[in-house]
Amino acid sequence: QVQLVESGGGLVQAGGSLRLSCATSGRLASINTMGWHRQAPGKQRELVASITSGGTTNYADSVKGRFTISRDNVKNTVYLQMNSLKPEDTAVYYCIYYGNSDRRPYWGQGTQVTVSS
C-alpha cells in the first residue's frame, strides 16, 4: 500500500503563486512516477504534470512555462510550483503515484486551489 498526503492548496489572486506538496509513504518502487492531476467542477480529471524517479518531466500544454514539478527522492515527496495562476487553474489538485508491481495508481485525497480574478 502507498499513502499520499497533499498540502499547500488555497485561495490566491490571479497572477499569484502557490506550491503544492505531496508526501508519499509505504511500499514504494525504486522506479516510479509521481505527478499531479486536477479536476474542475463539471470537467474530467486531467494530467497537469508528472515526473519519473529519474527526473523526466511531462506537462500539460496549458501549464507549460508557468508550473514546475520537482521531487525529492530522499523524502519521497513531489512538489508543484504554480506561478502566474489563472482563474481557469481553479480545481481540486490530486497527487498520483504509480510504479508498483500491482500496476495501479495511488491517489491523494485532493487539495483545493482557487484562483480569483
C-alpha positions as CSV (number, residue, x, y, z in Angstrom):
1,Q,0.0,0.0,0.0
2,V,1.0,3.5,-0.7
3,Q,-0.2,6.6,1.2
4,L,-0.1,10.1,-0.3
5,V,-0.7,13.3,1.7
6,E,-1.1,16.6,-0.1
7,S,-0.7,20.1,1.3
8,G,-0.4,23.7,0.0
9,G,-3.7,24.4,-1.7
10,G,-5.6,27.6,-1.0
11,L,-7.1,30.8,-2.4
12,V,-4.9,33.2,-4.4
13,Q,-5.4,36.1,-6.8
14,A,-4.8,35.8,-10.5
15,G,-1.1,36.2,-11.2
16,G,-0.1,34.8,-7.8
17,S,1.7,31.6,-6.9
18,L,1.2,28.5,-4.8
19,R,3.3,25.5,-4.0
20,L,1.7,22.1,-3.6
21,S,3.5,19.2,-1.8
22,C,2.7,15.5,-1.7
23,A,4.4,13.2,0.7
24,T,4.3,9.5,0.0
25,S,4.9,6.6,2.3
26,G,4.5,2.8,2.3
27,R,5.9,0.3,-0.1
28,L,7.4,2.4,-2.9
29,A,9.1,1.1,-6.0
30,S,12.6,2.4,-6.7
31,I,11.5,3.2,-10.2
32,N,8.2,5.1,-10.2
33,T,6.3,8.1,-11.5
34,M,4.6,10.8,-9.5
35,G,2.5,13.6,-10.6
36,W,-0.4,15.9,-10.3
37,H,-3.9,15.8,-11.9
38,R,-6.7,18.3,-11.4
39,Q,-10.4,18.3,-11.7
40,A,-12.5,21.4,-12.1
41,P,-16.3,21.4,-11.5
42,G,-18.1,19.7,-14.3
43,K,-14.9,18.6,-16.1
44,Q,-12.9,15.4,-16.3
45,R,-9.8,14.9,-14.3
46,E,-6.7,15.9,-16.4
47,L,-3.0,15.5,-16.1
48,V,-1.1,18.6,-15.0
49,A,2.4,17.3,-14.7
50,S,4.4,14.2,-14.0
51,I,8.0,13.3,-13.1
52,T,9.8,10.0,-13.1
53,S,12.2,8.8,-10.4
54,G,14.9,9.6,-13.0
55,G,13.7,13.2,-13.3
56,T,11.9,13.1,-16.7
57,T,9.1,15.6,-16.6
58,N,5.9,16.0,-18.6
59,Y,3.5,18.9,-18.6
60,A,0.0,19.7,-19.9
61,D,0.2,22.4,-22.6
62,S,-2.0,24.7,-20.5
63,V,0.6,24.9,-17.7
64,K,3.9,24.9,-19.6
65,G,6.1,27.8,-18.6
66,R,4.0,28.5,-15.5
67,F,4.2,25.3,-13.4
68,T,7.2,23.4,-12.4
69,I,7.2,19.8,-11.0
70,S,10.0,18.5,-8.9
71,R,10.7,15.7,-6.4
72,D,12.9,14.8,-3.5
73,N,13.6,11.1,-3.7
74,V,15.0,11.0,-0.2
75,K,11.8,12.5,1.3
76,N,9.6,10.7,-1.3
77,T,7.9,14.0,-1.9
78,V,6.7,15.6,-5.1
79,Y,6.2,19.3,-5.5
80,L,4.2,21.5,-7.9
81,Q,5.3,25.2,-8.0
82,M,2.5,27.1,-9.7
83,N,3.2,30.6,-10.9
84,S,1.2,33.1,-12.9
85,L,-2.0,31.4,-11.8
86,K,-5.2,32.0,-13.8
87,P,-8.8,31.6,-12.8
88,E,-9.0,28.6,-15.1
89,D,-6.5,26.8,-12.9
90,T,-9.1,26.6,-10.2
91,A,-9.7,22.9,-9.4
92,V,-9.1,20.2,-6.9
93,Y,-5.5,19.0,-7.4
94,Y,-4.7,15.3,-6.8
95,C,-1.3,13.8,-6.3
96,I,-0.7,10.5,-8.1
97,Y,1.9,7.7,-7.7
98,Y,2.4,4.6,-9.8
99,G,5.1,2.1,-10.5
100,N,4.5,-0.7,-8.1
101,S,4.1,-4.3,-9.3
102,D,0.3,-4.1,-8.8
103,R,0.3,-1.6,-11.7
104,R,-2.4,0.5,-10.1
105,P,-2.3,4.3,-9.5
106,Y,-2.5,5.6,-6.0
107,W,-4.2,8.9,-5.4
108,G,-4.1,11.5,-2.7
109,Q,-7.2,13.0,-1.1
110,G,-7.0,16.2,-3.2
111,T,-6.4,19.8,-2.3
112,Q,-8.4,22.7,-3.5
113,V,-6.8,25.5,-5.4
114,T,-8.9,28.6,-6.1
115,V,-7.7,31.5,-8.2
116,S,-9.8,34.6,-8.1
117,S,-9.9,37.1,-10.9
